[in-house]
Amino acid sequence: MKLKLLFILSICVVIISIVYILNLLNQDFVLSKEDDYKSTISVWITTPGLASTLEQFQTESNIKVNVRKFSDVDSLLEELNLSAENREGPDVVEMNSNYGMMKS
């Protein structure tokens, strides 16, 4: 009796798995949503609340915003200096007013 029950359960699991896989295969997957946007900008921030504002900006302006969050300004400045040497810096950097103007 136990063996028969286990056999029926395993058959059910196999059938459910096959149906699930077939449903996945019938879906149209979009691997890259960047084609829907007019352009892309990269933004480095330290303020957590700014991320939600940037998400709203992304939806309203149809511009892809790549946000990189830092825990503090010092780590952001360190990474900014490293990226300036490699010429791979962001488009926009959130900077505290105590640091003055910087040119990369």
LUMPAKE-457541 format. One line per 2 residues: number of its first residue (from 0); their letters; for each residue x, y, z of N, C-alpha, C, CB. Coordinates in steps of 0.05 Angstrom, whole numbers, always signed. Glycine has a CB too. Example, Ala and Ser with C-alpha at 12.3 -4.5 7.8 and 13.67 -1.06 7.14 Angstrom:
BEGIN
0 = AS = +264 -114 +156 +246 -90 +156 +264 -66 +156 +226 -89 +181 | +257 -45 +142 +273 -21 +143 +258 +1 +157 +282 -12 +114;
***
This chain:
BEGIN
0 = MK = +16 -24 +0 +0 +0 +0 +17 +25 +0 -19 +0 +24 | +39 +25 +17 +56 +48 +19 +71 +53 -8 +76 +45 +41;
2 = LK = +79 +31 -20 +94 +33 -45 +76 +44 -67 +105 +6 -52 | +51 +35 -67 +32 +44 -87 +27 +74 -84 +6 +28 -85;
4 = LL = +24 +83 -59 +19 +112 -53 +43 +129 -62 +13 +116 -24 | +67 +120 -56 +91 +135 -64 +93 +136 -94 +116 +122 -52;
6 = FI = +86 +114 -108 +87 +114 -137 +68 +134 -149 +82 +86 -147 | +43 +135 -138 +23 +153 -148 +32 +182 -142 -4 +148 -135;
8 = LS = +43 +188 -119 +53 +215 -113 +75 +223 -131 +62 +216 -83 | +94 +205 -137 +116 +212 -154 +106 +217 -183 +137 +189 -154;
10 = IC = +86 +202 -192 +74 +207 -218 +61 +235 -219 +54 +185 -225 | +48 +242 -198 +35 +268 -196 +56 +291 -197 +18 +271 -171;
12 = VV = +78 +287 -183 +99 +307 -183 +111 +310 -211 +121 +300 -163 | +115 +288 -225 +126 +289 -252 +107 +303 -271 +132 +260 -262;
14 = II = +82 +297 -269 +62 +310 -286 +60 +340 -281 +34 +297 -282 | +60 +348 -256 +59 +376 -249 +85 +390 -259 +57 +380 -218;
16 = SI = +108 +377 -257 +133 +389 -266 +132 +392 -296 +156 +371 -258 | +122 +373 -311 +121 +375 -340 +102 +397 -349 +112 +348 -352;
18 = VY = +79 +400 -336 +61 +421 -342 +74 +449 -336 +34 +418 -326 | +88 +451 -314 +101 +476 -307 +122 +483 -327 +113 +474 -279;
20 = IL = +138 +464 -335 +160 +469 -355 +148 +477 -382 +178 +444 -358 | +127 +464 -390 +114 +471 -415 +102 +499 -414 +92 +451 -422;
22 = NL = +91 +507 -392 +81 +535 -389 +104 +555 -391 +66 +538 -363 | +126 +548 -379 +149 +566 -380 +160 +569 -409 +171 +557 -362;
24 = LN = +160 +547 -423 +169 +547 -451 +151 +563 -469 +172 +519 -461 | +126 +565 -463 +107 +580 -479 +107 +610 -474 +79 +569 -475;
26 = QD = +120 +619 -453 +121 +647 -447 +142 +661 -464 +127 +651 -417 | +137 +687 -469 +157 +703 -483 +174 +717 -462 +143 +724 -502;
28 = FV = +199 +711 -461 +217 +723 -442 +231 +747 -454 +238 +702 -432 | +232 +769 -439 +246 +793 -447 +271 +794 -430 +228 +819 -445;
30 = LS = +294 +789 -442 +319 +788 -426 +330 +816 -421 +339 +772 -441 | +325 +835 -438 +336 +861 -434 +314 +882 -438 +360 +867 -454;
32 = KE = +309 +897 -417 +289 +918 -418 +302 +945 -426 +276 +921 -390 | +329 +946 -430 +342 +971 -437 +333 +981 -464 +371 +968 -436;
34 = DD = +323 +964 -482 +315 +972 -508 +290 +990 -506 +309 +948 -525 | +275 +989 -485 +251 +1005 -482 +257 +1034 -474 +233 +993 -462;
36 = YK = +282 +1039 -464 +289 +1066 -454 +303 +1083 -475 +307 +1063 -429 | +299 +1109 -473 +312 +1127 -493 +342 +1128 -489 +300 +1155 -490;
38 = ST = +351 +1129 -463 +380 +1130 -458 +384 +1119 -429 +391 +1159 -461 | +409 +1117 -422 +417 +1106 -396 +436 +1125 -382 +429 +1078 -399;
40 = IS = +432 +1130 -356 +451 +1145 -340 +458 +1129 -315 +439 +1173 -332 | +482 +1133 -305 +490 +1120 -280 +492 +1141 -258 +517 +1105 -284;
42 = VW = +482 +1134 -234 +481 +1152 -212 +492 +1138 -187 +452 +1163 -207 | +511 +1151 -173 +522 +1141 -148 +511 +1158 -125 +553 +1141 -148;
44 = IT = +499 +1145 -105 +486 +1159 -83 +494 +1148 -56 +456 +1158 -86 | +489 +1164 -35 +493 +1154 -8 +467 +1157 +8 +515 +1170 +6;
46 = TP = +448 +1173 -1 +423 +1177 +13 +403 +1155 +4 +411 +1205 +7 | +392 +1139 +23 +374 +1118 +15 +348 +1128 +3 +367 +1101 +39;
48 = GL = +338 +1151 +12 +313 +1162 +2 +314 +1171 -27 +304 +1184 +19 | +338 +1176 -37 +341 +1186 -64 +336 +1164 -84 +369 +1197 -68;
50 = AS = +340 +1139 -76 +336 +1116 -95 +307 +1115 -104 +343 +1090 -81 | +288 +1119 -86 +259 +1118 -94 +253 +1141 -113 +241 +1119 -70;
52 = TL = +265 +1165 -109 +261 +1187 -127 +272 +1182 -154 +273 +1213 -115 | +295 +1168 -155 +307 +1161 -181 +290 +1140 -196 +335 +1151 -177;
54 = EQ = +278 +1122 -181 +260 +1102 -193 +236 +1116 -206 +251 +1081 -173 | +225 +1136 -192 +202 +1151 -202 +211 +1166 -227 +191 +1170 -180;
56 = FQ = +235 +1178 -226 +245 +1193 -249 +247 +1174 -273 +272 +1206 -243 | +257 +1150 -268 +260 +1130 -290 +234 +1124 -303 +273 +1105 -278;
58 = TE = +213 +1120 -288 +187 +1113 -300 +175 +1137 -314 +168 +1103 -278 | +178 +1161 -304 +166 +1184 -316 +180 +1194 -341 +164 +1207 -296;
60 = SN = +207 +1191 -341 +222 +1203 -363 +231 +1182 -384 +246 +1216 -352 | +226 +1157 -379 +234 +1135 -398 +264 +1135 -403 +219 +1139 -424;
62 = IK = +279 +1142 -382 +308 +1140 -382 +317 +1120 -361 +321 +1168 -376 | +333 +1101 -369 +343 +1080 -351 +363 +1092 -332 +356 +1056 -367;
64 = VN = +359 +1088 -306 +377 +1099 -285 +390 +1075 -271 +361 +1117 -265 | +416 +1073 -274 +431 +1053 -259 +441 +1065 -233 +455 +1041 -276;
66 = VR = +431 +1057 -211 +437 +1069 -185 +456 +1050 -170 +411 +1073 -168 | +478 +1062 -160 +497 +1048 -143 +497 +1062 -116 +526 +1047 -156;
68 = KF = +490 +1047 -95 +487 +1058 -68 +513 +1053 -52 +463 +1046 -54 | +521 +1074 -38 +545 +1072 -20 +536 +1077 +9 +567 +1092 -28;
70 = SD = +550 +1065 +27 +543 +1068 +56 +550 +1095 +67 +556 +1046 +72 | +572 +1107 +57 +580 +1133 +67 +595 +1148 +44 +598 +1131 +92;
72 = VD = +599 +1174 +49 +611 +1191 +29 +640 +1184 +24 +609 +1221 +37 | +654 +1176 +45 +682 +1169 +41 +687 +1146 +22 +695 +1163 +68;
74 = SL = +670 +1125 +24 +673 +1102 +6 +665 +1110 -22 +655 +1079 +16 | +645 +1129 -25 +638 +1139 -51 +661 +1154 -64 +613 +1157 -49;
76 = LE = +674 +1171 -48 +697 +1187 -58 +720 +1169 -66 +706 +1207 -38 | +725 +1148 -50 +747 +1130 -57 +741 +1116 -83 +750 +1109 -34;
78 = EL = +717 +1106 -87 +710 +1093 -112 +709 +1112 -135 +682 +1079 -109 | +702 +1137 -130 +702 +1157 -151 +730 +1163 -160 +688 +1183 -141;
80 = NL = +749 +1165 -142 +777 +1170 -149 +788 +1146 -165 +794 +1174 -124 | +781 +1122 -158 +790 +1099 -173 +778 +1098 -201 +783 +1073 -158;
82 = SA = +752 +1105 -203 +739 +1105 -229 +750 +1128 -247 +709 +1107 -226 | +758 +1150 -235 +769 +1172 -251 +795 +1164 -263 +773 +1197 -233;
84 = EN = +811 +1148 -250 +836 +1138 -261 +831 +1119 -285 +853 +1124 -240 | +810 +1104 -283 +803 +1085 -305 +785 +1097 -326 +790 +1060 -293;
86 = RE = +776 +1122 -321 +757 +1136 -339 +731 +1121 -343 +770 +1141 -366 | +721 +1110 -321 +696 +1095 -321 +677 +1106 -300 +701 +1065 -316;
88 = GP = +677 +1132 -296 +661 +1144 -275 +631 +1145 -282 +671 +1171 -269 | +615 +1152 -262 +586 +1154 -267 +579 +1181 -280 +571 +1152 -240;
90 = DV = +554 +1183 -289 +545 +1208 -301 +538 +1228 -279 +520 +1202 -318 | +526 +1219 -257 +517 +1237 -236 +526 +1225 -209 +486 +1241 -236;
92 = VE = +537 +1242 -191 +546 +1234 -165 +532 +1252 -144 +577 +1235 -162 | +520 +1239 -124 +509 +1255 -102 +532 +1262 -83 +487 +1239 -86;
94 = MN = +536 +1288 -79 +558 +1297 -63 +549 +1316 -41 +579 +1310 -81 | +561 +1313 -18 +555 +1331 +5 +567 +1358 -2 +566 +1319 +31;
96 = SN = +554 +1379 +8 +564 +1406 +2 +590 +1413 +16 +543 +1427 +10 | +598 +1397 +36 +623 +1402 +50 +647 +1396 +33 +624 +1386 +75;
98 = YG = +644 +1381 +11 +667 +1373 -5 +673 +1393 -28 +663 +1346 -16 | +655 +1412 -32 +660 +1432 -53 +656 +1420 -81 +688 +1443 -50;
100 = MM = +667 +1434 -100 +665 +1425 -128 +688 +1407 -135 +664 +1449 -147 | +682 +1386 -151 +702 +1368 -160 +699 +1364 -190 +701 +1340 -146;
102 = KS = +721 +1361 -204 +720 +1355 -232 +734 +1328 -237 +732 +1377 -249 | +720 +1310 -251 +733 +1284 -256 +746 +1283 -283 +712 +1262 -254;
***
